[in-house]
Amino acid sequence: MAGILYVTGTPIGNLSDLSPRAAQVLGEVDFIAAEDTRVTLKLLNHLGIKKPMVSYYEHNKRERGEIICARLEQGESCAIVTDAGMPCISDPGEDLVKLCAERGVKTVVVPGPSAVVSALAVSGLSTGRFTFEGFLSVNKKSRAEHLQSLLHEKRTMIFYEAPHKLPATLRDFYETFGERRLSIVRELTKIHEEVIRTTTSHAAQSLADGSVKGEIVLVLEGAPEEEKEEYTLETAVKMARRLIADGEKATEAAKQAAAATGFKKNEIYRELTT
């Protein structure tokens, strides 16, 4: 009988945020697949747990994924963890879950802290709808294309960023999006946790000097809703008359004006013919 892969969330900073269920799973599984075994060892030592570990990260995920799945198919259980937060979110654990799904190996999620949602919650920006954009590419062309594709995105946008790349990102934000509200959330749940609520222009001018350090999440305001023009029946009729002057028949002009303004075609047509 096949074993189970437990997708296990770990703290993003404060070790006290580990759930009792996650601690129990880490103590009971046969082995742990860790992004960095040195980081996970510190967590296990904190918990007083000794457990075999397998290194699983971006550059060995294909080879190790096959090995982990083979062990699961033989009946062993495994917890996959990342260095901080939920595995599989902007993380190679995504590939292991896909591989398990293809092979019919059961996966169980053990929820834990997430920098994405945590940063959004304290950003002060709209939380009703949002999109997670992960890390921006270091390739200038890919980076520019990514940002341009978001120019008219109305949802709040969340990005991960490394401190050494932050200055360029802040400048790119202002050049691409213009003036928007921006929250820079750093060192979540750690001693130096900070939420900098600012704007893209101020950040590009005053915070792009390399002084902002630590693990960083950027929460960017979405594009403003376009204001809809309020039409009157008189405006709709004038629109229809311009269409007639351009060669449209009265019925077709009324139809097009109705579609553009929201008034009924018959109302517009009646005004045209009286």
MIBA-294457 format. One line per 8 residues: for each residue x, y, z of N, C-alpha, C. Coordinates in Angstrom, 1 decimal, m for minus. Example, Ala and Ser with C-alpha at 12.3 -4.5 7.8 and 13.67 -1.06 7.14 Angstrom:
BEGIN
13.2:m5.7:7.8:12.3:m4.5:7.8:13.2:m3.3:7.8 | 12.8:m2.2:7.1:13.7:m1.1:7.1:12.9:0.0:7.9
END
This chain:
BEGIN
0.9:m1.2:0.0:0.0:0.0:0.0:0.9:1.2:0.0 | 0.6:2.2:m0.9:1.4:3.4:m1.0:1.3:4.3:0.2 | 2.4:5.0:0.5:2.4:5.9:1.6:1.8:7.2:1.3 | 2.0:8.2:2.1:1.4:9.5:2.0:2.4:10.6:2.0 | 2.3:11.6:1.1:3.1:12.8:1.1:2.4:13.9:1.8 | 3.0:14.4:2.9:2.4:15.4:3.7:3.0:16.8:3.3 | 2.2:17.6:2.7:2.7:19.0:2.3:2.6:19.9:3.6 | 3.7:20.1:4.2:3.7:20.6:5.6:4.2:22.1:5.7
3.4:23.0:6.2:3.8:24.3:6.3:4.7:24.5:7.6 | 5.7:25.3:7.4:6.6:25.6:8.5:6.7:27.1:8.8 | 7.2:27.5:9.9:7.2:29.0:10.3:8.0:29.8:9.2 | 7.5:31.0:9.0:8.2:32.0:8.1:9.2:32.8:8.9 | 9.3:32.6:10.2:10.2:33.4:11.1:10.2:32.8:12.5 | 9.1:33.1:13.2:8.9:32.8:14.6:8.6:31.3:14.7 | 9.4:30.5:15.3:9.2:29.1:15.4:8.0:28.7:16.2 | 7.5:29.6:17.0:6.2:29.3:17.8:5.0:29.3:16.9
5.2:29.7:15.6:4.0:29.6:14.7:3.8:28.2:14.1 | 4.7:27.3:14.4:4.5:25.9:13.9:3.3:25.3:14.6 | 2.4:24.7:13.8:1.1:24.2:14.4:1.4:22.8:15.1 | 0.7:22.5:16.1:0.8:21.2:16.8:0.7:20.0:15.8 | m0.2:20.2:14.9:m0.4:19.1:13.9:0.9:18.9:13.0 | 1.5:20.1:12.6:2.7:20.0:11.8:3.8:19.3:12.6 | 3.9:19.6:13.9:5.0:19.0:14.7:4.7:17.5:14.8 | 3.4:17.1:15.0:3.1:15.7:15.1:3.5:15.0:13.8
3.1:15.6:12.6:3.4:14.9:11.4:4.9:14.8:11.2 | 5.7:15.8:11.5:7.2:15.7:11.4:7.8:14.6:12.2 | 7.1:14.4:13.4:7.6:13.4:14.3:7.2:12.0:13.9 | 6.2:11.8:13.1:5.6:10.5:12.7:6.0:10.0:11.4 | 6.3:10.9:10.4:6.6:10.4:9.1:7.9:9.6:9.1 | 8.1:8.8:8.0:9.4:8.0:7.9:10.6:8.9:7.5 | 10.3:9.9:6.7:11.5:10.8:6.3:10.9:12.1:5.9 | 11.8:13.1:5.8:11.4:14.5:5.4:12.2:14.9:4.2
11.5:15.5:3.2:12.1:16.1:2.0:12.2:17.6:2.3 | 13.4:18.1:2.4:13.7:19.4:2.8:14.4:20.2:1.7 | 14.0:21.5:1.6:14.7:22.4:0.6:16.1:22.5:1.0 | 16.4:22.8:2.3:17.7:22.9:2.8:17.8:22.2:4.1 | 18.4:21.0:4.1:18.4:20.2:5.3:19.0:20.9:6.6 | 19.9:21.8:6.3:20.5:22.5:7.5:19.4:23.4:8.2 | 18.6:24.1:7.4:17.5:24.9:7.9:16.5:24.0:8.7 | 16.1:22.9:8.0:15.1:22.1:8.6:15.7:21.4:9.9
16.9:21.1:9.9:17.5:20.5:11.1:17.4:21.4:12.3 | 17.5:22.7:12.1:17.3:23.7:13.3:15.9:23.5:13.8 | 14.9:23.4:12.9:13.5:23.3:13.4:13.3:22.0:14.1 | 13.9:20.9:13.6:13.8:19.6:14.2:14.4:19.6:15.6 | 15.6:20.2:15.7:16.3:20.3:17.0:15.4:21.1:18.0 | 14.8:22.1:17.5:13.9:22.9:18.4:12.8:22.1:18.9 | 12.3:21.1:18.1:11.2:20.2:18.5:11.6:19.0:19.2 | 13.0:18.7:19.2:13.5:17.5:19.8:13.2:16.3:18.9
13.1:16.5:17.6:12.8:15.4:16.7:14.1:15.0:15.9 | 14.3:13.7:15.8:15.4:13.2:14.9:14.7:12.4:13.8 | 15.0:12.8:12.6:14.3:12.1:11.5:15.2:12.2:10.2 | 15.3:11.1:9.5:16.1:11.1:8.2:15.5:12.1:7.3 | 16.5:12.8:6.6:16.1:13.8:5.6:16.6:13.6:4.2 | 15.9:14.0:3.2:16.4:14.0:1.8:16.4:15.4:1.3 | 17.5:15.8:0.7:17.5:17.1:0.1:16.7:17.2:m1.2 | 15.8:18.2:m1.3:14.9:18.3:m2.4:14.8:19.8:m2.8
15.4:20.2:m3.9:15.4:21.6:m4.2:15.4:21.8:m5.7 | 15.4:23.0:m6.2:15.2:23.3:m7.6:16.2:22.5:m8.6 | 17.4:22.4:m8.2:18.4:21.8:m9.1:18.5:20.2:m9.0 | 17.8:19.6:m8.1:17.8:18.1:m8.1:16.4:17.5:m8.0 | 15.4:18.4:m8.3:14.0:18.0:m8.0:13.6:16.8:m8.9 | 14.1:16.7:m10.2:13.7:15.6:m11.0:14.2:14.3:m10.5 | 15.5:14.2:m10.3:16.1:13.0:m9.8:15.5:12.6:m8.4 | 15.5:13.6:m7.5:15.1:13.3:m6.1:13.5:13.0:m6.1
12.8:13.7:m7.0:11.4:13.4:m7.0:11.0:12.0:m7.3 | 11.8:11.4:m8.3:11.6:10.0:m8.6:11.9:9.1:m7.4 | 13.0:9.4:m6.7:13.4:8.6:m5.6:12.4:8.7:m4.5 | 11.9:9.9:m4.2:10.9:10.1:m3.1:9.6:9.4:m3.5 | 9.2:9.5:m4.7:7.9:8.8:m5.1:8.1:7.3:m5.0 | 9.2:6.8:m5.4:9.4:5.3:m5.3:9.3:4.9:m3.9 | 9.9:5.6:m3.0:9.8:5.3:m1.5:8.3:5.4:m1.0 | 7.6:6.4:m1.5:6.2:6.5:m1.2:5.4:5.3:m1.7
5.7:4.9:m2.9:5.0:3.8:m3.5:5.2:2.4:m2.8 | 6.4:2.4:m2.1:6.7:1.2:m1.3:6.1:1.2:0.1 | 5.3:2.3:0.4:4.6:2.4:1.7:5.2:3.3:2.7 | 6.3:4.0:2.4:6.8:5.0:3.4:6.0:6.3:3.3 | 6.1:7.0:4.4:5.4:8.4:4.4:6.5:9.4:4.5 | 6.2:10.6:3.9:7.1:11.7:3.8:6.5:13.0:4.0 | 7.2:13.9:4.7:6.7:15.3:4.8:7.6:16.2:4.0 | 7.0:16.9:3.1:7.9:17.9:2.3:7.7:19.2:2.9
8.9:19.9:3.2:8.9:21.2:3.8:9.8:22.1:3.0 | 9.5:23.4:3.0:10.4:24.4:2.5:11.1:25.1:3.6 | 12.1:26.0:3.3:12.8:26.7:4.4:11.9:27.5:5.3 | 10.8:28.1:4.7:9.9:28.9:5.4:8.6:29.0:4.7 | 7.5:28.7:5.4:6.2:28.9:4.8:5.6:27.6:4.2 | 4.7:27.8:3.3:4.1:26.6:2.6:4.9:26.1:1.4 | 5.1:24.8:1.4:5.8:24.2:0.2:4.9:24.4:m1.0 | 5.5:24.4:m2.1:4.8:24.4:m3.4:4.3:25.8:m3.9
4.4:26.8:m3.0:4.1:28.1:m3.4:5.4:28.9:m3.8 | 5.5:29.1:m5.1:6.8:29.6:m5.7:8.0:28.7:m5.2 | 7.8:27.4:m5.3:8.7:26.5:m4.6:8.7:25.2:m5.4 | 9.8:24.4:m5.6:9.9:23.2:m6.4:9.0:22.1:m5.8 | 8.5:22.2:m4.6:7.6:21.2:m4.1:6.4:21.0:m5.0 | 6.0:22.0:m5.8:4.9:21.9:m6.7:5.1:20.7:m7.7 | 6.4:20.5:m8.1:6.6:19.4:m9.0:6.5:18.0:m8.4 | 6.8:17.9:m7.1:6.7:16.7:m6.4:5.2:16.3:m6.2
4.4:17.3:m5.9:2.9:17.1:m5.8:2.3:16.6:m7.1 | 2.8:17.2:m8.2:2.3:16.8:m9.6:2.7:15.4:m9.9 | 3.9:15.1:m9.5:4.4:13.7:m9.8:3.6:12.7:m9.0 | 3.3:13.0:m7.7:2.5:12.1:m6.9:1.1:12.0:m7.5 | 0.5:13.1:m8.0:m0.8:13.0:m8.6:m0.8:12.1:m9.8 | 0.3:12.2:m10.6:0.4:11.4:m11.8:0.5:9.9:m11.5 | 1.1:9.6:m10.3:1.3:8.2:m9.9:0.3:7.7:m9.0 | m0.7:8.5:m8.6:m1.7:8.1:m7.7:m1.3:8.0:m6.3
m0.3:8.7:m5.9:0.2:8.7:m4.5:m0.6:9.8:m3.8 | m1.1:9.4:m2.6:m2.0:10.4:m1.9:m1.2:11.5:m1.3 | m1.7:12.7:m1.4:m1.1:13.9:m0.8:m2.1:14.5:0.2 | m1.5:14.9:1.4:m2.3:15.6:2.4:m1.7:16.9:2.8 | m2.4:17.9:2.9:m1.9:19.2:3.3:m2.0:19.5:4.8 | m0.9:20.0:5.3:m0.8:20.4:6.7:m0.6:21.9:6.7 | m1.6:22.7:6.8:m1.5:24.1:6.5:m0.6:24.8:7.6 | 0.1:25.9:7.1:0.9:26.6:8.0:1.0:28.1:7.5
1.9:28.8:8.1:2.1:30.2:7.7:2.4:30.4:6.2 | 2.0:31.6:5.7:2.3:31.9:4.3:2.6:33.4:4.2 | 3.8:33.7:3.7:4.2:35.1:3.6:3.3:35.9:2.7 | 2.7:35.2:1.7:1.8:35.9:0.7:0.6:36.5:1.4 | m0.1:35.6:2.1:m1.4:36.0:2.8:m1.1:36.9:4.0 | 0.0:36.6:4.7:0.4:37.4:5.9:0.7:38.8:5.5 | 1.5:39.0:4.4:1.8:40.3:3.9:0.6:41.1:3.5 | m0.3:40.4:2.7:m1.5:41.0:2.3:m2.3:41.5:3.4
m2.4:40.7:4.5:m3.3:41.0:5.6:m2.9:42.3:6.3 | m1.6:42.6:6.3:m1.1:43.8:7.0:m0.7:45.0:6.1 | m1.0:44.8:4.8:m0.6:45.8:3.8:m1.4:47.1:3.9 | m2.7:47.0:4.3:m3.5:48.1:4.3:m4.2:48.3:2.9 | m3.9:47.4:2.0:m4.5:47.5:0.7:m5.7:46.5:0.6 | m6.4:46.6:m0.5:m7.6:45.7:m0.7:m7.3:44.3:m0.7 | m8.0:43.5:0.1:m7.8:42.1:0.2:m8.8:41.2:m0.5 | m9.9:41.8:m1.0:m11.0:41.0:m1.6:m10.6:40.2:m2.7
m9.7:40.7:m3.6:m9.2:40.0:m4.8:m7.7:40.3:m4.9 | m6.9:39.3:m5.1:m5.5:39.5:m5.3:m4.9:38.5:m6.2 | m3.7:38.8:m6.7:m3.0:37.9:m7.5:m1.5:37.8:m7.0 | m1.0:36.6:m6.9:0.4:36.3:m6.5:1.3:36.2:m7.7 | 2.3:37.0:m7.8:3.1:37.1:m9.0:4.5:36.5:m8.8 | 4.8:36.0:m7.6:6.1:35.4:m7.3:7.3:36.3:m7.5 | 8.4:35.8:m7.9:9.6:36.6:m8.1:9.6:37.1:m9.5 | 10.0:38.3:m9.7:10.2:38.8:m11.1:11.5:38.3:m11.7
11.6:38.1:m12.9:12.7:37.5:m13.6:13.9:38.5:m13.5 | 15.1:38.0:m13.5:16.3:38.8:m13.6:16.6:39.2:m15.0 | 16.0:38.5:m16.0:16.2:38.9:m17.4:15.3:40.1:m17.7 | 16.0:41.1:m18.2:15.3:42.4:m18.4:14.1:42.3:m19.3 | 14.2:41.6:m20.4:13.1:41.5:m21.3:11.9:40.8:m20.7 | 12.2:39.6:m20.0:11.1:38.9:m19.4:10.5:39.7:m18.3 | 11.3:40.4:m17.5:10.8:41.2:m16.4:9.9:42.3:m16.9 | 10.3:43.0:m18.0:9.5:44.1:m18.6:8.2:43.5:m19.1
8.2:42.4:m19.7:7.0:41.8:m20.3:6.0:41.4:m19.2 | 6.6:40.8:m18.1:5.8:40.5:m16.9:5.0:41.7:m16.4 | 5.8:42.8:m16.1:5.2:44.0:m15.6:4.2:44.6:m16.5 | 4.5:44.6:m17.8:3.6:45.2:m18.8:2.3:44.4:m18.8 | 2.4:43.1:m18.6:1.1:42.3:m18.7:0.2:42.6:m17.5 | 0.7:43.3:m16.5:0.0:43.6:m15.3:m0.5:45.0:m15.2 | m0.2:45.8:m16.3:m0.5:47.2:m16.3:m1.9:47.6:m15.9 | m2.9:46.7:m16.4:m4.3:47.0:m16.2:m4.9:46.0:m15.2
m4.1:45.3:m14.5:m4.6:44.4:m13.4:m5.2:45.2:m12.3 | m6.5:44.9:m12.0:m7.2:45.6:m11.0:m7.1:45.0:m9.6 | m6.7:43.8:m9.6:m6.5:43.1:m8.3:m5.2:43.6:m7.6 | m5.2:43.5:m6.3:m4.0:43.8:m5.5:m2.9:42.7:m6.0 | m1.7:43.2:m6.2:m0.6:42.3:m6.7:0.4:42.0:m5.6 | 0.9:40.8:m5.5:1.8:40.4:m4.4:3.1:39.8:m5.1 | 4.2:40.3:m4.7:5.5:39.9:m5.3:6.5:39.5:m4.2 | 7.3:38.5:m4.4:8.5:38.2:m3.6:9.7:39.0:m4.2
10.6:39.5:m3.3:11.8:40.1:m3.8:12.9:39.9:m2.9 | 14.1:39.8:m3.5:15.3:39.7:m2.7:15.9:41.1:m2.5 | 16.5:41.4:m1.3:16.9:42.7:m1.0:17.8:43.4:m2.0 | 18.7:42.6:m2.6:19.7:43.2:m3.5:19.1:43.6:m4.9 | 17.9:43.0:m5.2:17.1:43.4:m6.4:16.0:44.4:m6.2 | 15.8:44.7:m4.9:14.7:45.6:m4.6:14.8:47.0:m5.2 | 16.0:47.7:m5.2:16.1:49.0:m5.8:15.6:49.0:m7.2 | 16.0:48.1:m8.0:15.6:48.1:m9.4:14.1:47.8:m9.6
13.6:46.9:m8.7:12.2:46.6:m8.8:11.3:47.8:m8.4 | 11.7:48.6:m7.4:11.0:49.8:m7.0:11.0:50.8:m8.1 | 12.1:51.0:m8.8:12.2:51.9:m9.9:11.3:51.4:m11.1 | 11.3:50.1:m11.4:10.5:49.5:m12.4:9.0:49.7:m12.1 | 8.6:49.5:m10.9:7.2:49.7:m10.5:6.8:51.1:m10.9 | 7.5:52.1:m10.5:7.1:53.5:m10.8:7.1:53.7:m12.3 | 8.1:53.3:m13.0:8.1:53.5:m14.4:7.0:52.8:m15.2 | 6.6:51.6:m14.7:5.5:50.9:m15.3:4.1:51.3:m14.9
3.9:51.4:m13.6:2.6:51.6:m13.1:2.2:53.1:m12.7 | 3.2:53.9:m12.7:3.0:55.3:m12.3:2.7:55.4:m10.8 | 1.9:56.3:m10.4:1.7:56.5:m8.9:0.6:55.5:m8.4 | 1.0:54.6:m7.5:0.2:53.6:m6.9:0.6:53.5:m5.4 | m0.3:53.0:m4.6:0.0:52.7:m3.2:0.8:51.4:m3.2 | 1.8:51.3:m2.3:2.7:50.1:m2.2:3.0:49.9:m0.8 | 2.9:48.6:m0.4:3.4:48.2:0.9:4.6:47.3:0.8 | 5.6:47.7:1.5:6.9:46.8:1.5:6.9:46.1:2.9
6.7:44.8:2.9:6.6:44.1:4.1:7.9:43.2:4.3 | 8.6:43.5:5.3:9.9:42.8:5.5:10.0:42.1:6.8 | 10.7:41.0:6.8:11.1:40.2:8.0:9.8:39.8:8.8 | 8.8:39.2:8.1:7.6:38.8:8.7:7.8:37.8:9.9 | 7.2:38.1:11.0:7.2:37.3:12.2:8.5:37.3:12.9 | 9.5:38.1:12.4:10.8:38.1:13.0:11.0:39.3:13.9 | 12.1:39.5:14.6:12.3:40.6:15.5:12.2:42.0:14.8 | 12.7:42.0:13.6:12.7:43.3:12.9:11.5:43.4:11.9
10.4:42.8:12.1:9.3:42.9:11.2:8.9:44.3:11.0 | 8.6:44.7:9.8:8.2:46.1:9.5:7.3:46.1:8.3 | 6.3:47.0:8.3:5.4:47.2:7.2:5.6:48.7:6.8 | 6.1:48.9:5.6:6.4:50.3:5.1:5.2:50.6:4.1 | 4.3:51.4:4.5:3.2:51.7:3.6:3.5:53.0:2.9 | 3.7:53.0:1.6:4.2:54.1:0.9:3.5:54.2:m0.5 | 4.2:54.8:m1.4:3.7:54.9:m2.8:4.9:54.5:m3.7 | 4.5:54.2:m5.0:5.6:53.8:m5.9:6.6:54.9:m6.2
6.1:56.2:m6.2:7.0:57.3:m6.5:7.9:57.5:m5.3 | 7.4:57.5:m4.1:8.2:57.8:m2.9:9.2:56.6:m2.8 | 8.8:55.4:m3.0:9.7:54.2:m2.9:10.8:54.3:m3.9 | 10.5:54.7:m5.1:11.5:54.8:m6.2:12.6:55.9:m5.9 | 12.1:56.9:m5.2:13.0:58.1:m4.9:13.7:57.9:m3.6 | 13.1:57.4:m2.6:13.7:57.4:m1.3:14.1:56.0:m0.7 | 13.5:54.9:m1.3:13.8:53.6:m0.7:14.6:52.7:m1.6 | 15.0:53.2:m2.8:15.8:52.4:m3.7:17.3:52.6:m3.6
17.7:52.9:m2.4:19.1:53.1:m2.1:19.8:51.9:m1.5 | 19.1:50.7:m1.4:19.6:49.5:m0.8:19.6:49.4:0.7 | 18.9:50.3:1.3:18.8:50.3:2.8:17.8:49.4:3.3 | 16.8:48.9:2.5:15.8:48.0:3.0:16.3:46.6:2.9 | 16.4:45.9:4.0:17.0:44.6:4.0:16.0:43.5:4.5 | 16.5:42.3:4.4:15.7:41.2:4.9:14.8:40.5:3.8 | 14.0:39.6:4.3:13.0:38.9:3.4:11.9:39.8:3.1 | 11.6:40.0:1.8:10.7:41.1:1.4:9.5:40.6:0.6
8.3:41.1:1.0:7.1:40.9:0.1:6.6:42.3:m0.2 | 6.3:42.4:m1.5:5.8:43.7:m2.0:4.3:43.5:m2.4 | 3.5:44.4:m1.8:2.1:44.4:m2.1:1.7:45.7:m2.8 | 1.3:45.6:m4.1:1.0:46.7:m4.9:m0.4:46.9:m5.2 | m0.9:48.1:m5.1:m2.3:48.5:m5.4:m2.6:48.2:m6.9 | m3.8:47.6:m7.2:m4.2:47.3:m8.5:m4.6:48.6:m9.3 | m4.8:48.5:m10.6:m5.2:49.6:m11.4:m6.6:50.1:m10.9 | m6.7:51.5:m11.0:m8.0:52.0:m10.6:m9.2:51.6:m11.5
m10.3:51.5:m11.0:m11.5:51.2:m11.8:m11.8:52.4:m12.7 | m12.0:52.1:m14.0:m12.3:53.2:m15.0:m13.7:53.7:m14.7 | m13.8:55.0:m14.6:m15.1:55.7:m14.4:m16.0:55.6:m15.6 | m17.2:55.1:m15.4:m18.1:54.9:m16.6:m18.8:56.3:m16.8 | m18.9:56.6:m18.1:m19.5:57.9:m18.4:m21.0:57.7:m18.3 | m21.6:58.7:m17.6:m23.1:58.7:m17.4:m23.7:59.3:m18.7 | m24.6:58.6:m19.3:m25.3:59.1:m20.5:m26.7:59.5:m20.2 | m27.2:60.5:m21.0:m28.6:60.9:m20.9:m29.2:60.4:m22.3
m30.5:60.4:m22.3:m31.2:60.0:m23.5:m30.8:61.0:m24.7 | m30.7:62.3:m24.3:m30.3:63.3:m25.3:m29.0:62.9:m25.9 | m28.0:62.5:m25.0:m26.7:62.2:m25.5:m26.8:61.0:m26.5 | m27.6:60.0:m26.1:m27.8:58.8:m26.9:m28.3:59.1:m28.3 | m29.3:60.0:m28.3:m29.9:60.4:m29.6:m28.9:61.2:m30.5 | m28.1:62.0:m29.8:m27.0:62.8:m30.6:m26.0:61.8:m31.2 | m25.7:60.7:m30.4:m24.8:59.7:m30.9:m25.4:59.0:m32.1 | m26.7:58.7:m32.1:m27.4:58.0:m33.2:m27.4:58.9:m34.4
m27.6:60.2:m34.2:m27.7:61.2:m35.3:m26.3:61.3:m36.0 | m25.3:61.2:m35.2:m23.9:61.3:m35.8:m23.7:60.0:m36.7 | m24.2:58.9:m36.2:m24.1:57.7:m37.0:m24.9:57.7:m38.3 | m26.0:58.3:m38.2:m26.9:58.5:m39.4:m26.2:59.4:m40.4 | m25.5:60.5:m39.9:m24.8:61.4:m40.7:m23.6:60.7:m41.4 | m23.1:59.7:m40.8:m22.0:58.9:m41.4:m22.5:57.8:m42.3 | m23.8:57.7:m42.5:m24.4:56.8:m43.5:m25.1:55.6:m42.9 | m25.3:55.5:m41.6:m26.0:54.4:m41.0:m27.5:54.6:m41.2
m28.3:53.5:m41.3:m29.7:53.7:m41.2:m30.2:54.0:m39.8 | m31.4:54.6:m39.7:m31.9:55.0:m38.4:m32.0:53.8:m37.4 | m32.4:52.7:m37.9:m32.6:51.5:m37.0:m31.2:51.0:m36.5 | m30.3:51.0:m37.4:m28.9:50.5:m37.0:m28.2:51.5:m36.1 | m28.4:52.8:m36.4:m27.9:53.9:m35.5:m28.4:53.8:m34.1 | m29.7:53.6:m34.0:m30.4:53.4:m32.7:m29.9:52.2:m31.9 | m29.6:51.1:m32.7:m29.1:49.9:m32.1:m27.7:50.1:m31.5 | m26.8:50.8:m32.3:m25.5:51.0:m31.8:m25.4:52.0:m30.6
m26.2:53.0:m30.7:m26.3:54.0:m29.6:m26.8:53.4:m28.3 | m27.8:52.4:m28.5:m28.4:51.7:m27.3:m27.3:50.9:m26.7 | m26.5:50.2:m27.5:m25.5:49.3:m27.0:m24.4:50.1:m26.2 | m24.1:51.3:m26.7:m23.1:52.2:m26.1:m23.6:52.9:m24.8 | m24.8:53.2:m24.7:m25.3:54.0:m23.6:m26.2:53.3:m22.6 | m26.8:52.2:m23.0:m27.6:51.5:m22.1:m29.1:51.8:m22.2 | m29.5:52.8:m23.1:m30.9:53.1:m23.3:m31.5:52.1:m24.3 | m32.8:52.0:m24.3:m33.4:51.0:m25.2:m33.4:51.6:m26.6
m33.3:50.6:m27.5:m33.2:51.0:m28.9:m34.5:51.7:m29.3 | m35.6:51.3:m28.9:m36.9:51.9:m29.3:m37.0:53.3:m28.8 | m36.5:53.6:m27.6:m36.5:54.9:m27.0:m35.7:55.9:m27.9 | m34.6:55.4:m28.3:m33.7:56.3:m29.2:m34.3:56.5:m30.5 | m34.9:55.4:m31.1:m35.4:55.4:m32.4:m36.7:56.4:m32.4 | m37.5:56.3:m31.4:m38.6:57.2:m31.3:m38.3:58.6:m31.3 | m37.2:59.0:m30.6:m36.7:60.4:m30.5:m36.2:60.8:m31.9 | m35.6:59.9:m32.6:m35.0:60.2:m33.9:m36.1:60.5:m34.9
m37.2:59.8:m34.8:m38.3:60.0:m35.8:m39.4:60.9:m35.4 | m39.3:61.6:m34.3:m40.4:62.5:m33.9:m40.0:63.9:m34.1
END
